[in-house]
């Protein structure tokens, strides 16, 4: 299957549309919007009215009602739901029944299923244990943690008390952890004894010791057993079971202002110290309710899975599925061990309805020759979601050929895009609209997304800078240790004052869909013409000799030349014939300006731990600039090869 970008691959049935929460929301919206485009337009034209309807329709509970939905519409600085008091964790723990709320799965472990009632009980006792350590409103609890049940319980116990949760993946290097947690001075450091990945077990003793040596003022360490390794830290450690020994039957949900800090998240940090991004509880809750209930059509009875570590915002997004009444599947380990069928079989075993993944994982399945529908019963899956990098058109084809069942192809593929900065999406899936090849289905409700030209005006057609021209509740509360907000304003509002500039290069299609062409800070500019890196990746994806690739722009003599580095499949060699075919393929699929000036074979492409290519760091290596912070990379040693590429002259 193949065709042009924009070709319709799937259309929701009238029955599926009628059952969706999005359709119910549209039918009751003021003015009777006739279709999604009209609904989106109302949502950004009447921000106060839209977010008030979200609050009422999607079941937000507040002990004190708000006095004003929206203050003066400033970017940044808008006040939302002034006067309201609520608790984020209370919404994720609203269910009290005996239906499953969490299924914890992963390498080397049996599935653990916890009901909603059991989860509330675990959180109540863990909260009492944390309070005994002095954790209260505004304190920080930081975790070096795998994606498993204990992590979720401790996050909910933390946020129920009004403390702030921050986490990173256990495969971060010690300095990567210190660069993050050293900024926020946690009261409690949470860790597991170890983790499993790709068939191996990794103890965390030495890593945690190094972190504590660098941050000796952390008052308390809480640890839980996960991998069966020895965690000897030469200091007092409170066991997870000791926390749960406290007597409490129900959580105490401390009622807090709408913008009270909930999470501290971090930028990738590959080119400097990571930004510590503070997200508020109310804004995070509203944003995730819109994206789960409306855009993803998640509700009671559904089971949501996303492969993520606890260092990526998709973990925070995933667990908010509890607020939609769903069961969430937590998976820790390699997505391809013992083979790429592992996650699909987990989906079968746990009854996943919404399967969240990445282009990188889908490519691994394709390269391994795996047909998911043949290795697992995926009849419960009605939506496949993807993010982390742009999903290329050929991968749309692959999903509809290899995942969707030919006899019942009612499968929605929802490519979504946003970021840690907003703890959500600018563009996402949509149960009312068709899936078009190579496109994200729609701009998200309440998000005034446009593609700006260099002069700061919206483009009627063509590629431009992704911006959001109006405020939204999940904008960061601020950055940690940025009292005057200068770093915050510089990060998002320096290019176009009063307008959020996100750093993606995009096109708003006539259909209302969105195409992402890559990061704008790594956009190629040969001869002054802007080119998205994703355009080149899409062009070479069909070549059987190319297993992976990374492309950057290298400054030369006042211009920029395109440099393409490819990882070859087994048995392939980068000779003149293959280099010529790569260049011809790119030229035929794009334009002559996309054709690389240099093509090199490399051993591997460097990725962040959350699975994103680090084009900016590769460019720095090529140009002799330092890349000091490598602990955020999954394979930091891969960078060194790029400093030694044999450029002529």
KEZA-26804 format. One record per residue: residue in one letter; x, y, z of N, C-alpha, C in turn. Coordinates in steps of 0.05 Angstrom, whole numbers, plus 5000, padded with zeros to 4 digits. Each point is the difference from the previous one (the first is absolute). Example, Ala and Ser with C-alpha at 12.3 -4.5 7.8 and 13.67 -1.06 7.14 Angstrom:
A526448865156498250245000501850245000;S499350214986501650245001498550225014;
REM end
This chain:
X501749765000498350245000501850255000;X499450184982501550265000498350204985;X500550255005498550214986501050275009;X498750214992500950275006499450075029;X501550205011499350115026497250124998;X498449945020497250105000498049804991;X500949774988498149804992498649885024;X497349974998498549895022500449705003;X500949915024500549725005497949875018;X498650175015498049895018498050225006;X497449925001497950195007498349885022;X499550155022498349885021497249954991;X498949785009497349944993498150195014;X497650044989498050175013499549915029;X500049745004499549905027502350075019;X502449984990502350075017500050295006;X499450174981499850295005497950065021;X497649884997497850055018500649935028;X501749785004500649915027502250175014;X501450164985502350145010499350235019;X501850055019499650235018500350264985;X501750004979500450244984497450084987;X498549814989497550064987498050115020;X499849885023498250105020500750295008;X502650055002501050265007499250204978;X500449924975499350184977497050075000;X498449795004497150054998498950195021;X501450025023499150185021501650265002;X501850054981501650245001498350244992;X500550245011498450244993500250054970;X497850094988499950074972499649764981;X500049765011499649764983502049974978;X502749995006501949974979499449754983;X500150044973499149794982502049774997;X502650065004502049804996502450065019;X502149834997502250045019501450274995;X500350084976501450264994498550235014;X497349994999498550215014500249985030;X500149755010500449965029502750105009;X502149944984502750105008500050304999;X498850124980500050294997498750135025;X497749895008498750105024501849975024;X501449775003501649955023502350205003;X501050114978502250195002499050294999;X497650044990498950275000498850085027;X498949805013498750045027501449825020;X502550075007501649845018498649955027;X498950215012498849975026497549824998;X498450034979497749834997500749714995;X502149964984500949734994501049865025;X501850125015501249875023498049975022;X498050185002497949965020498349754993;X499549964974498549774992501549745005;X502750014994501749775007499749935029;X500350205017499849975029497449865008;X497850104989497349905008499549724987;X500649974975499249754985501849775007;X502550055007501949785004500549935029;X498350125017499949915028502250105019;X500950244996502050115019498650065026;X501249925022498950045027501750205015;X498750205012501450205015498550045027;X501550025021498850055026499150295003;X501350184985499250284999499850074970;X497750114991499750074972501750244993;X500550024974501750234991498350264999;X501350225004498850264998500050114972;X502049924984500350094973501549784984;X498949924977501249794984502650094989;X500150244989502450094986500450305006;X502550075008500750285003500850124974;X501550225002500950144976501749814983;X499349984974501449804982502850104992;X501949945018502750074995501749754995;X502250044984501849784994502950105007;X501149905022498849845022498650175020;X498749875019498950155023497049985004;X498649864982497149975004499349845025;X498150105016499149855024497649844992;X500049745007497849824994498649915025;X497349994999498449895022500850115027;X500150275001500950145024498149935023;X501149935023498449955024499349705003;X500149844979499349725002502049855017;X499149805014501849825015499349714994;X502049854993499649724991502549855005;X500049744994502349835003500249814975;X502350004988500549844976499649715006;X501449895021499949725005497149905006;X498450175011497249935006498549914975;X500750134977498649934975501049744989;X502649945004501049744990499149775018;X499250065024499149795019497050025005;X498650114982497150045004498549745002;X500949804984498649745001500649865026;X497949865011500349855024499149714997;X499749914975498949744994502249794999;X499149764993501849774999500849924972;X499750194981501049964973502950074999;X501649884982502950064998500550304995;X501950115014500950274995502850014988;X501749815009502849994991500749714995;X501449964977501449744995502950074996;X501749895018502950054999501249754986;X501450054978501349784985502850084994;X501549814988502750074992501849754998;X502550054993501949784998500449865026;X500049734999500749845023498150025023;X497550074995498150025022497249914991;X498549905018497249934994498350255002;X497950014984498250235001498850025028;X499850255009498650065026497650184994;X497749915008497550154996499050115027;X499550265000499050135024497450144994;X498049965016497450124996500150295009;X497950154992499850285008499950035031;X498549825013499850025029502749935013;X501449804989502649935011502150224996;X499850144977501950224995499650225020;X497550075005499450215020501249925028;X499749755007501149925026503050015001;X501449924978502950024999500950295002;X498650184986500850285000499550125028;X497849925013499550115027502349935019;X500949754999502149925019502750124993;X500650014974502550134991500050305007;X497750134998499950285007500550045030;X498949825016500550025029502949965006;X501349814985502849955004501750244992;X499450134978501550244991499650235020;X497650035010499550215020501649965025;X500449745007501749955024502950084995;X500850024975502750104993500050314997;X497750125004499950294999499250124974;X499049834981499250104974497450145001;X499950254991497650165001499850184975;X498250195001499450174978502650144990;X500549984974502350144988502649855001;X500249785016502549855000500349854974;X502549924994500549854976500849725007;X498749814985500749725002501149924972;X502449914999501349944974500749714998;X499449884977500449714997501849924977;X501949825006501549864979498749734998;X498149984983498049785003499349874973;X499449745001498949864977497050064998;X498949934978497150054994498449765011;X499350025026498649785013498150105021;X498649825013497950075019501050175023;X502249935012501050165023500550294993;X501050054976500550274991497350154998;X498049884988497450134998498950065028;X500149815018498950045027501450235014;X502650024997501550215014499550274987;X499650014974499350254987497350105010;X498049825001497350085009500150075030;X501549865016500250075029501350275003;X502050074983501350265002498150224992;X498649974978498450224990497350025015;X499149785013497750025017500550205023;X502550015010500750175022500850284992;X500050064974500850274990503050024997;X501549785002502850014994500449974970;X502450034990500650024971501649754992;X499149874979501449754991501850074976;X502449875001501850024977501449734997;X500449924975501249734997501749994975;X501949815000501649944977500349704998;X500849924976500349714995502549905014;X500049755009502449895014502449964982;X499650024974502449984982501350264994;X499150225013501650254999502649965014;X502150134991502550005014499850175025;X501949955019499850155026499950314996;X501750104982500050304997497550094986;X498849844983497450074989497950035022;X500149825020498150025022500650255017;X502650055006500750235016499450264986;X500450014974499350244985497150075002;X498349805004497250055003499250045030;X500449805016499150025028501650195016;X502550064992501650195015498850284999;X498350054980498750274998497750035020;X498849785009497450025013500149925030;X502349925010500449945029497749835011;X499949744992497849835010500249945029;X497749965013499849915027500549695002;X499049874979500249714999501049924972;X502049815000500849884975498949715000;X498649944979498849734997501649854980;X500649745006501449844980499149715003;X500549854979499749715000502849885005;X500149745005502649875003501449964973;X498449994978501149974974497849984979;X500749924976498149984979501049794979;X498249924983500749804979499750134973;X501949934982499850114973501549814981;X498649924979501149844979501349745011;X498649885019500949745010502150025022;X500850245008502050035020498850155024;X501249955024499250145024502250205008;X499150245006501950225007499450095028;X501949985018499850105027500350305000;X498850135020500150305001501750095024;X501349825014501550085024502150224994;X501749944981502250194994499050274990;X497949994983498950254989498750175022;X498549875018498750155021502050115020;X502149845005502150105018501350254988;X500549994974501350244987498150245002;X497449964996498150225002500050115029;X500049835020499950095027502650135009;X502349914989502550135005500050294990;X498750044976499850274989497950175013;X498049875013497850145013499649895028;X502050055017499949875027497850115018;X498850234993498050125018497249894997;X499649804982497449884997499349865027;X497850075013499549905027499349705000;X498549904980498949735002500349864973;X500449735002500049834977498049785004;X498249974981498049785000500749814977;X500049745006500849814979498049775000;X499749894976498349764997501449794983;X499449755006501149774985498649974974;X501649974979498949974973501549794984;X502650015001501649834983501549775014;X499749995027501349805015503050045004;X500950254999502950065004500350115028;X502550055008500650105027500450304999;X498550145016500350295002501150085027;X502650025001501450075025501250284997;X498850205013500750284996501650125022;X500749855020501650105022498650245014;X497450005000498450205014497249895005;X498550135017497349915007498250004975;X498649794996498149984978497349915012;X497950134991497349925008498949824978;X499249765007498949814981497250074992;X499349944976497250054990498049855018;X500749765008498149855018499750145027;X502150145009499850155025498050234997;X500150134977498050214995497249895001;X499649774988497349884998499149895027;X501849985020499349905026498350205016;X499950254990498550205014497049954997;X498550065020497149945001498550244988;X498949964976498350194988498249864979;X497550065000498149854983499350174975;X500150265002499350184978502150224997;X500650084975501850224997498850265010;X501750185008499250275008500750194977;X498050084985500650164976500050305008;X502450115003500450285008499050174977;X498250195006498850184980501850234995;X500650054975502150194992499150194978;X501350234997499350184978500449864973;X498750094980500149894973502849974989;X501750205005502750004989502149905019;X499249875022502049905019501849794985;X502650025004501849824986499449705005;X500049854979499549715001502449844993;X501150064976502349864989502350194994;X502449915003502350144988501149814978;X499950104976500949854976502650134990;X501449864982502650104991500249984969;X501350204989500849994972502249794997;X500649934975501949784995502850055012;X500950254999502550075013502449914984;X499849934975502349914985501950224992;X499150255001501750224993500450205023;X499449915025500350185023498549885023;X500050145022498549915024497050004993;X498649785006497249994993498350225013;X498050094985498150195012498249845019;X499550115024498249885019497350134997;X498149864987497550114992497949925021;X498750205012498049955021497250014988;X498549785004497349984990498050005024;X497950154997497950015020498049784999;X498849945023498149775001497550054983;X498850235002497550054986500450004970;X502150134990500550014971500649734989;X501749845014500649734991497549834999;X498350025020497549845001498250074976;X499550264995498250084979501249914973;X502650044995501249934975499749714994;X500649835020499949724996497249894997;X498150135014497249924996499150054972;X500750234988499350064973501349794981;X502549935005501449834981499249705003;X499449925025499149735004497049974992;X498350155013497149964996499150084972;X500950234990498950104975501749914976;X502650055000501649944976500749714997;X500349865023500749714998497649825006;X497750125008497649855006500549785020;X501450075021500549815022497950045021;X498949785010498050025021499949755017;X498149985019499849775017499849744984;X501449805009500149754985502349974980;X501350224994502349994982502649945015;X501949904986502749935011502150144982;X501550185013501950174985502849925006;X501649974979502949945003501650204984;X502350085011501950154984502849915010;X501749924981502749925008501550265006;X500850035025501450245009501749945024;X502150155004501450015025498850225017;X500950015026499050215018501650264996;X501750014980501450254994498850154976;X497849894990498750124976497250085008;X499050224989497450105007497749814993;X500549814982497949814993499349825024;X501849975019499249855024497950165016;X500550265003498050175014497450004985;X500250014973497550004984498649745003;X501449784999498849735003498449975026;X501350075022498749945026497550175004;X499950234986497550165001497649864988;X500549794986497849844990498249905022;X501049985025498449935023497750205004;X500550264994498050205004497749974980;X500549864978497949954980498549755007;X500749875022498749755008501249754989;X502250024986501349784986501849845019;X500849764991502249855012502550074984;X502350035014502550074986501949765004;X501549954978502049795000502850135002;X501449935021502850095004501949784991;X501950074983501949804990502850105004;X501749835012502850085003501849794988;X501950094984501949824987500450094971;X501349834984500450064972497549944984;X499350174981497649954984500449774980;X502549924997500549794979501449755012;X499649955025501149765012497749825010;X500149744994502149864985499850054970;X497950144991499750074972497950224998;X499750124977498150234997497149925003;X499549745003497249925004499250035029;X501950055019499550005028497750205008;X500250244990497950205007497349934989;X500049904976497449924988498749785016;X501749815009498949785017499150105027;X501450215010499050125025497350134995;X499650134977497550124994497749794999;X500649774988498149784999499349915029;X502149955015499749895027498450185019;X500350264996498850195019497550144988;X499349934976497550114988500250304993;X502450084990500450294994498150094978;X498750235005498350124979501450234986;X501950135014501550224989503049945003;X501449954978502749915000501850234992;X501750105019501750234994502849924995;X501350114979502649914992501550234986;X502049934985501750214986500749904972;X500750194982501049914974502449825002;X501750045019502449835003499249715005;X498049965018499249725005498649884976;X498350154986498749904977502149924978;X502050174997502149944981501549745008;X500549965026501349765009498449754993;X497350025004498349784993500149944970;X499950224984500149964971502649874991;X502350105011502649894992500349715009;X498749935022500149725009498049824985;X498450114983498149844985497649915017;X499450145022497849935017497450114990;X498049844998497350094994498449985026;X499550225014498849995026497449845002;X498350034980497449865001500349704998;X502449904990500449714999501349895025;X501350175016501449905024498350055025;X497950154998498350055024497150064991;X498249935017497150074995499650295009;X499850174980499750295005497150094996;X498149825003497350074994498950225019;X501250025024499050205019501150284993;X502250014985501350264994498450154979;X499050235007498550164981501550254992;X502250075015501550244993503049945005;X501650064980502950005003500950295000;X501550085020501050275002503050004998;X501150224989502950014997501050285004;X502450025013501350265003503049955005;X501550225004502849985005501650124976;X499049964976501150124976497849984979;X500350134977497949994980499749714989;X497549924997499349744989499850044969;X501849864986500150054971497749864985;X499350094976497749894986500249704996;X502449894995500249714996499349855026;X500450125023499349875025497050005004;X498650204990497149994999499149754984;X501349964977499349774983500549745015;X502349995014500849755013498049935022;X499150205015498049945022497449894988;X499150124978497549914988500349744985;X502549924994500449754986500749785020;X501350065022501149795018498849995028;X498650225008498850005026496949974998;X498850154983497149994996499349734988;X497949885010499049744989498550044974;X500849854979498650044974497049965002;X499149815017497249945003498550215016;X501450155016498750215017502050235003;X500450164980502150205000499250265015;X498349985020499150245014502150085021;X502350104990502250085017500850294995;X499950165020500850284997503050025007;X501550134982502850065005500250305006;X500850065025500150275009502950085005;X501250144981502650125005499650265015;X501550045022499650245017502650145004;X499850265006502550165003499550235019;X501950035018499950225020502750035013;X500049975027502550015013499950015030;X502249965013500350025029499250285009;X500650204983499550285007497150055006;X498249864988497150045004498749765012;X501649795006499149745011497649894985;X500050044973497849914984500650064971;X497950034984500250014971498950264988;X501250084978498950214982498349874979;X500749774990498549864979499749715008;X497749884994499549735011497949864983;X499349765009497949844987497350135004;X498049894985497350115002498049794991;X498249925018498149794993497850084980;X499950264993498050094981501150014971;X502649984997501250064974501449754988;X500350004973501649794988502950025006;X501449774998502950005002501150034972;X501750204996501250064974502949935001;X501049884979502749914998502050235006;X501749965020502150205006499150245016;X497550015008499050235015499149935028;X500550195019498749995026497150104995;X498149885012497250054992499050285004;X500850135022498950275005501650145021;X499650275000500950165022498249945025;X501350005023498549935025498250235008;X497749925011498150205010501350185020;X499450264999501150205018502850094994;X501249894979502750074993500050164974;X500650265001499950184977502649974984;X500349774987502449924986500050124972;X502250124992500450104973502849944990;X500450014974502750004989500750284992;X502050115013500850284994502350014980;X499850204982502250064983502150175015;X502250064987502250155014499150285010;X497950114987499150275008498049995023;X499449765011498249975022497150024993;X499249924976497249984992499349724993;X497549915005499249734993500249954970;X500849764993500249924972497449874992;X498950084977497649874989500749734989;X502549974991501049744990503049995003;X501249764999502949985002501049955028;X502649985003501349925025500950255015;X499749975027500850235017500649915028;X500450195017500649965028497449945016;X500049785015497649935016499950205023;X497750145002499650195022497249955011;X499650105024497350015012499650295008;X497950114989499650295001498450095024;X498849815015498450075023500749825024;X499650095024500849845024498449755003;X501149815016498649755006500849925028;X498349855014500449955029502549845007;X501049844981502349835007502650134993;X500050264994502650134998501449975027;X502749985000501449975026499350225020;X499949925025499850205021502550184999;X502249884992502550144998502349804999;X502450095002502449835002500950025030;X501049785010501050005027502550185001;X500350155022502250185004500250214977;X497750104992499950224979498150215011;X500850145022498150175014498750224984;X501650114981498850224985498849914973;X500149744995498849894976501650054974;X502450105002501550074976500649764983;X500949785012500749764985497549894986;X497850015014497449904989499250164976;X500150275002499250174978501949964976;X502649975006501949974978499549734985;X499249805015499749734988497849994980;X497850155004497649974983499150254986;X500850245010498850254990501950194989;X502549924995502050184990499750064971;X499149804984499850044971497650184992;X497749945012497650164994498750075027;X500550245010499050085027497049955002;X499249885023497249945004498949764986;X501849864986499249754985501949785008;X498949775007501649765007501349894975;X502649994998501449884978501249745010;X499249784987500649745012502649874990;X500850084976502549884989499649784981;X497649964989499549804979499450144974;X500749864978499650104973497649844989;X497850144993497549864995498550124976;X498049854992498150104979497249935009;X498250204999497249965005498749934973;X499049764997498949914974497250104995;X499150014975497350084994497949845014;X500649755007498149825014499750095029;X501850175010500150065028502049835015;X501149814986502149835012502750155002;X501949885012502650125005502249814991;X502050104987502449854993502450125015;X501449835014502450095015502549934983;X501750204996502449964984502549995016;X499750005027502449985017500350255017;X502150015015500550235017501050234984;X499050245006500850244985502850095007;X500949925024502850085007502049824987;X499149784987501849844984499150004970;X498250184993499250034973502450074982;X500149874977502250054982499450254983;X502150154994499650254985502050034977;X500349804983501850034977499050224981;X501750194994499250224983497750175011;X499649995026497950165013497249884998;X499849754989497449864998499749815024;X497850035015499649835024499049734992;X501449795011499349734994499849855027;X497849855004499749845024501549744997;X501449925021501549754999498249764995;X497550015009498249774996499549954971;X500250204983499549964971502149814989;X502550025009502149834990499749725012;X499349985025499649735012497849864985;X497850144994497849874986500949904972;X501750164987500849934973501649744999;X501849965020501849764999498949765016;X497850045013498849785016499749744983;X499150014975499649754985502549864991;X502450135002502449874991500849775018;X500249754990500549775017502750005013;X501950154988502750015012500350185024;X498050185004500250205021498349915024;X501449955023498649925024499250245017;X501650214999499450245016501650234988;X499450245007501450234989499750245018;X501950194997499850265012501150204981;X498650234998500850214981500250275015;X502150154993500450265013501050204979;X499950255007501150214983502750105010;X502049984984502750085009500750274987;X500650205017500750264989502650004985;X500050114976502450014983500050264984;X502050175003500350234983497450174998;X498750055023497750175000497449864990;X500249754994497649854991499849755018;X498149834994499749755014499949774980;X501649795006499949764983498749775015;X498449844986498649785012501849765003;X500249895024501749775005498149785010;X500149774986498449775007501849775009;X499449895024501549775010498049775003;X500849774988498249774999501249775015;X498349855014500749745011499049794980;X501849834991499349814979499049745011;X498349864985499249735008502349814996;X499749765012502249804999500549934970;X502650014993500949924974500150234980;X498950235007500050234981502650165004;X500950134979502450175000499450264986;X501150225011499550264988502150054979;X499449894976501750054977498850224983;X501350064978499050224983497249944989;X499549754995497349934989497850065021;X500449915025498050055020499850305007;X502250145002499950285005498550154978;X500449914975498650124978497049945001;X499349765007497149935003498750165022;X501450035022499050165023499450294990;X501950114986499650284991497850024979;X499849804982497850014980497349975013;X499949825020497549955014499050265014;X501950135012499350255014499150224980;X501550024978499350204980497249954988;X499449754994497549934987497650035020;X500549965026497950015019499650295011;X502050174997499950275011500850214980;X502350125004501050204981503049984998;X501350134980502949994999501450125025;X498650195014501350125024500149805023;X498449795000500149805021502349814997;X501249994977502149804994502550065017;X500949805015502350055018502650054985;X501550195010502750044989501949775008;X499549885023501649785010498249785010;X500849754995498649765011502249835013;X499749955026501949835014498549765012;X501549785003499049775015501050025028;X498249965019500750015029499049745013;X501149955024499249765014497350025013;X499450235011497450045012499250295002;X497450055003498950275003499650055030;X500950225010499650065029497150085005;X498949905022497350055008499950095029;X498050165007499550055029498849755011;X499949985027498849775013497149974993;X498650224993497249984992499749954970;X502249944986499849914972500050214979;X501150245005500150214980502850034989;X500350044974502650044988501050275009;X502650015005501250255011501550144977;X498550114981501250144977501850235009;X499150155020501550245008502749925011;X500149795016502549915012501949894978;X498949864980501649904978501250234985;X498450214995501150234986502350135016;X499650015026502150115017502649844998;X499849744999502349834998501450054973;X498550034979501250054973501450264999;X499150205015501150274998502050065023;X500649795016502050045020499150135025;X497350035004498950115024499749795021;X500350075026499949795021497149915004;X499749755007497549895009500649885027;X499650165021501049925026498149815015;X497450044995498049855015499149764984;X501249775004499349764985498449805016;X499450065025498649805016497149984993;X499050184983497249984991499749824975;X502349894991500049844975499849705007;X498649864984499949715003502649874992;X501450114981502549894989502150234996;X501050125022501750234998502549964984;X501149755000502449954985499750034970;X497550004990499550024972500850284989;X500150205017500650274991502950034990;X501949865012502850044994500649964970;X498749814988500549944972499550244982;X498250175007499250234983502150225001;X501750005020502150205001502349934981;X500149754991502249914984499149944971;X497850104991499149944973501950134980;X500749864979502150094981499050204979;X499350245009499250214981502450084983;X499650044974502350084983501150275008;X502650034997501450255005500450055029;
REM end
